[in-house]
Amino acid sequence: MNKVFAADGTVIAYEQQGSGPVVVLVGGAFMTRHDSAELAGLLADRFTVLTYDRRGRGDSGDADTYDVRREVEDLDALIGHAGGEAMVFGMSSGAVLALEAVARGSAVTRLALYEPPFITDASRPPLPADYVAHLEELVRQGAYGDAAAYFMTAAVGMPPEAVAGMRQAPFWAGMEATARTLPYDGRIMGDTMSGRPLPADRWQSVNIPVLVGSGDAGAPHMLTGAEELAALADNFSLRVFPGQEHTIAPELLAPVLADFFAARPQA
């Protein structure tokens, strides 16, 4: 494990493997650097791959107050430490964080995303208007298990009885350990889970190649959101993975990412 200091002094823990052009993997809700280890290993024969704990998770530090800009600065610190520019892959809400970073000027040369969890149609209910506020209140109370359960029902859309069963499973402790950062993902998503079309101007400054991936076997709104995002600009392209859901097999994702990241810029 290595550490880098973000602009506000927060320690960000990361791991690095492989050699070649730099690729940074950005995880979604609940994810730590360990959850991206298999994908990183599959890419490491062609790239220098960095996986990291987003602030508030794993071995990374945090600040007293949250701002999406701080998470962008965390990514900037990693990129700066790794040589000044990088290619980036973002998963789920981490995809939206990565997209936001590029829109704010981060030194990213190519960007790949998988299933940013937009809700832009009526195929499922939108998030409650007080979703983030309620999460923040649960975290303030130290009710991390309840925060994780609320995320799984309100954001993911799982039935309450299924979540009740999950709370008895061995992996639930790991979810509780990162649940205090769930409001961060909510703030990153903003109003993109409201059931309305994506804001056409939010990422209009993104002018690098962007690959938007989605499975076709998961929740319908995931594919719809990916399609809407990919249609925003000519430099965005869509890749659909047959038979895949929100958790995609790394061995299917890795070669697609490797080809995209290795592609030469068009003249």
N, C-alpha and C positions, 0 to 999 in steps of 0.2 A: 504494500500500500504506500502511495505517495500523497503529499499534500501540497496545495497551492493556496495562497491568500487571495480572496476576492477584494474588490475595491473598498468595501466597508470593513475589511479586516477579518471577515468570516473565513474559517478554515474549510476548504473543500477537499474531501478525500477522493482519490482516484487511483485507478490501476492502468498500467500501460503494457501492451504486448505487441509483438510483431515489428515489422520495419516497412518503410515506404511512405507514401503520402499519408497525412494524418486524417483519421476519421474519428469523430466523437459521437458516442451513442448516448442519447438523452432518454431516460426512462419516464414512464407515465406514473399514474397514481399507484401508491404502495411500493413501487419498484426501487431497489437499491442497485448498486453497481454489480452485485452478485447475480441479479436476475438477467443481466445482459452478457454474462460470461461465456455462454455457449456460442452465441452469435459472434461475439468478439473473437473467440478462438477460430471460428470458421473464416473470418476475414483477415486474420493476422498473418497469413502467408503472403499477402499482397499489400497490406497496409499497416501503419502504426495505429493501433486502435486504443482509444481512451474510453474507459467506462468510469462513471463517477456517482457518488452519492449526492443527490440534490440537497440543498440546504435543509436542515432539520431532520435528515435521515441518516441512518448508519453512523459512519464515523465523521460526518461533516458537522460543522457548527451551525449556528443560526443567529438571528438578531431578534431584538425585542419586538420589532414591528416588521410587517411584511410589505413588500412592494415587488411587483413583477419585474421592475427594472433591476432589482438586486439579483434575481435569477438570471437575467440576461448578462449581467456583469460577472456572475459566476462562470458562465460559459465562455465569456470573453477572456477571463483569467486563464482558463484551461487552454484556450486557443493560443493566447499570447505565450504561455509557458511552453507550448509544443512547437513554436516556430513562427507564429504570427498569422497563419491562416489554416483553415481546415475544411473538410467536408463533414457533413453532419447527418445523422439519422435520428429521427424522433419517433417515439412510439406513443400512441394514444394522446393523452394530454401533453406528453413530452413533445409530440409532433407540433402542437400549437405553440408551445414555448419556443421550439426551434424556429418556427416560422416567424414568430414575434421578434426573435433575436435578429434574424436576417432583415426584417422590416426596419429595425432600429439601427442597422448599420454594422452588425457583427461581421467579422472577416471570414465569411463562409463562401466557398466557391461553388459547391454543389450541395443540394439539400434533398434528402429522401425522407418520406413520411409514411407511416402506416396507421391507418384508421384513426385520424383525429376524430374524437367522439362527438361530432356535430349532430344536433337534432334540428333538421331544417324542413321536416315534413310532418304529416299527421300519422305516421306509422307507429308512433309511440308518444306517450305524454311528454310535454316539455318539463324541464326542471321547475320546481316551485319557485316563486318570485323571491322567497326568503331563504333559498337553499344555502347560500354561503353564510348568511347571518346565523342560521340555525346550526350549521356545522361549527362555526366559530364559538358559539355559546356552549356546545357540547365539549369542545376542546378546552375552553376556559374552565369548565367544571371538572376537567380531568376524566370525562366519560369517554375514553378513547374507543372502547368496545362499541358503545352506542353510536359514536361518530362513524366508525367503520360500517356498522349495520345500516345506518341512515344512507351512507354513500351507496351501498349495495342495493338498497331498495329504491331510493329516489333517483340516483344517477344511472346505475346499471340496469335497474328495472327488474330485479329478482323478486320473487314472492317472499313475503316476510317469513313464511314457514321454512323456506329453503335456507334463508339467512340464519334462522334460529338453529338449524342443524349445523351450519358452518361454524357457529360459535363454539361448538363442542369439538371441532376438529383440531388436530395438532398445529396446523398452519395458521390458526386464528391469532395466536400470540404474535406472529410476525406482522400480521395486518394491524394489530393494535399498536405495535411499536412505531409504525409510520403514520398512523391515523391522524396525528396532530398536524400533519402537513396537507391533509385533504382540502382544507380551505384554500391553500395555495393553488391547487389545481383548479378549484372553482373560480378563483380570480383570474387565472390564466385563460380559462375558457370564456369568461365574460358572458355576453348574451348570445353566444353561438349555440346554446342548447335550449333555445326558446321556442323552436318550431318555426321560426321565420327564416327566410333566405339569408345566406351569408352576406355580410357587408362587403360590397364590391370594392370599397376604397381602403379597407383596413390593411391590406397587404400589397397595395399597388406599387410600393417602392421595391418589391422583391423582383429583381430582374435577372437572377441566376437560374440555371436549370433546376427544376423542382419535379421530383417523381412522387406521385401520390399513389400509395398502394392501399388495396382493400381486398378482403375476402368476399366471396359471394355466397357463403353458407351461414353467415352470422345474422345478427339483427339487421333488418333492411335499412334502417336509418344510417347505418355506418357506410354502406355502399353509396347511398344517395348523397350523403355529405361529402364523401370523397369525390364523387362525380361532379358535384357543384364546385368544389375547390379547384379541381383540375380544369374546369371550364372557365375560370376567371381570367386566364391570360395564356398567350401562346407558348410561354416558356414553362408552363405547367403541363405535365402529362400524366395519364392514368394507367396503372397496371393492376389488373384484377387477378387474384390468385384463386383458381378453382378449388372448391372444397374447403377453403380456409375460413376460420372465424376470427374473433378479435385476438386470440392467442394463436399466432402463426408459427408453424414449424420452422425453426431456425435454418434447417438444411434446405428449405425451399426459398427462404428469404435471402440468405447469404449470397448465392450466385447472382441473383438479380441486382442486389446492392453492389456487388463487386463489379459487374459489367457497367452499371450506371456511373459509379465513382471513377472507373478507369477510362470512361469515354473521353475522347479528345474534343475540345471545344470546336464547334463548327466555324468555318471561316466566314 
